[in-house]
Amino acid sequence: MALCIRLSRFGRTHRPFFRILAIDKRCHREGKANEILGTYDPLAKEKNIQVDLPKVEAWVKEGAQVSPALRSLLKHHGYVLSSKPHVVGENRATNTEIAAKAGKTWVKPTRRALLRHQAKLKAARKVELEKARAAKAEAKSAEAKPADAATPA
């Protein structure tokens, strides 16, 4: 699941109030949150942001990404996040590095090449599905034959 730590707006018209949430990236702004990590009241004079920083750090270690707006807001109010967030597949070699080792230059595949590749994969899946259906039908017919032979006519 792609997680994001971001602001969610609450409050009435001209009275904004925000919650700091750990939420799925694909959810809308006021969607169901995994966890509420803090609040931000832009109209309050003093201490207008409250954050449970250990929880934020824990979510970042799990792979959640902090939104740019929240990151700058935290920085402005003196909260320090880890400088380098956890990136999935961080130690993997890039395509250019792999191509350089092979003595070639890596070129991004064209849209046509990607579509052809997807078509090949789809055809291969279709063939495998047909084989599985045929095997299932054979097993079903083989199971039915002994039952037919056992009944006297």
PEFEN-V414168 format. One record per run of one state. SS is the DSSP state (2 for helix, 1 for strand, 0 for the rest). FROM is the first residue (numbers start at 1). TO is the last residue. If there is no record, write none. Layout:
# PEFEN-V414168
[[SS	FROM	TO] [SS	FROM	TO]]
This chain:
# PEFEN-V414168
[[0	1	2] [1	3	12] [0	13	14] [1	15	24] [0	25	34] [1	35	40] [0	41	48] [1	49	51] [0	52	52] [2	53	62] [0	63	64] [1	65	66] [0	67	67] [2	68	76] [0	77	94] [2	95	101] [0	102	110] [2	111	150] [0	151	153]]
